Amino acid sequence: MTNKERIVELLNNYISENKALKEEYKDLEIKISLFNEVLTYLDMSYTNMKEHSLNIDILLNSIYNNNDYSNLFYKYLNQMLNNDVDDMKSFITKLNLEYKTDLERFKTLDKQIRNNRNRVSSAYRVTLAIKNDTPILESKYDIINVKKIIGYYETKGIIETKEDLLLCNEIEYYNRNLKSTNATEEQNTNDLYNELPNILNGGFEELDTVEIRRSRKETLDKKVAEIKSYIIYEDDVANSLDSYKRFITEDNEFRYVVNEVLKSFIYDMLEYYEIVNDLETYINKPLRKEAITAYYKLLNKYIDIRKYYEEISKLELTEEDITEETLSVKERQLVFTHPTTNPTKSRLIQDMKNVPNEYYDTVLDLLNRFTMGKVVSKEFKSLSNNKKASGYTELRYDQVRIVTKHIKDNIYDIVGVFVKKSDNDMQQYKTMFNRLITDIDTKELEQKELELSKLTMIELENLVKERARKSSR
């Protein structure tokens, strides 16, 4: 491996490490938010903890992704009945310590990511320059920043002091060694340069949010990285992505992976756009040409992957009558889909923010009559003709649409609600089908979700009353 190849390898490692820091930062941001909520309930008042025990249980499970802490919580809660509060105090102290540890790590990451920003940009630019034998921008402190990155790996023990000196020497004399070969290179790239901002100024369309279980995120993100690393070299994108369907059988999980690959291409294109749009790059025609070429290579691949994603996400939806057997059920139980980042809050309550006040009563009335088996056939329809809608149904009255899914026995998941508008109906349904269906695979999970459902219905009733008061003023 030559010195230049070794430098590129180290810079790519540095870019990857920074991406990993950003992922950890996002995960900690969610975890800290959950900690803040659960610690507000744990105020050492037995009555308060008992009242909010379900929320505490769910929050602890979301923070630690297991039942260990929630089991301890219930154990110590029962001890408090006998005025034995020592274990609960120790438990809360432990949670506070873990929260503070995560908060400190979060602050450290925030500082580290901000401090790394210029070095990461330099790593991208220098990697591109070395790969294409074009000069490194001296006015951007790229040479200084790369020397610091090399020194960072020497400090970590990844490279020896001797290699550090050799690599820094390679960078120091890199531009001087290129002068003889690039001094006469004058290729006009104005047309491409003007075309590039026009494309980006139009804006990338916003990508979907496809929800998956947190326990599956690490595994699926590894698949994203794996696909990203080789698909740039593949001619047949559809065939390459199809080969992964054997390993990712869940429809939502597969769409999540393809969607994340798309996002990664957008991030890379934006990096190259920043390079091309830089004044120094504008003057440096060879580097500008190579950056534009790299950008268009990514853009063409992005278009191919986007086309594939649209095909696997295509929604052809019709509403059909429910069978008499399903319609005649006298009593139904509800659970509510909730975001993974806030497991005590339902999607339906969040959706109500976008529902006009005049439909609030309709939403509550439909759900109440649905649980009592009093909806009629025109108000309860099956959504069909597409595998993504398999098992989904909807409650409907006037313009209101409540998307539901039968999970087991007489239990239905309330996925969300929206008001029908002809110009965005299909996107509304796509958003609903991208949501994570409530997990009630165990009796314990089922019981928790059913209890949480009662709280959600109370919250909805209060919301309807509140909006009704505001509307009457």
Buried (B, 14 or more C-beta within 10 A) or exposed (E): EEBBEBBBEBBEBBBEEBBEBBEBBEBBBBBBEBBEBBBEBBEEEEEBBEEBBBBBBBBBBBBBEEBEBBEBBEEBBEBBEEEEBEBBEEBBEEBEEBBEEBBEBBEEBBEEBEEBEBBBBBBBBBBBBBEBBBBBBEEBBBBEBBBBBBBBBBEEEEBEEEBBEBBBEBBEEBBEEBEEEBEEEEEEBEEBBEEBEEBBEEEBEEEBEBBBBBEBBEEBBEBBEEBBEEBEEBEEBBEBBEEBEEEBEEBBBBBBBBBBBBEBBBEBBBBBBBBBBBEBBBEBBBBBBBBBBBBBEBBEBBEBBBEBBEEBBEBEBEBEEBEEEEBEBEEBBBBBBBBBBBBBBBBBBBBBEEBEEEBBEBBBBBBBBBBEEEBEEEBBBBBBEBEBBEBBBBBBBEBBBBBBBBBEEBBBBBBBBBBEEEEEEEEBBBBBBBBBBBBBEEEEBBEBBBBBBEBBBEBBEEBBEEBEEEEEE
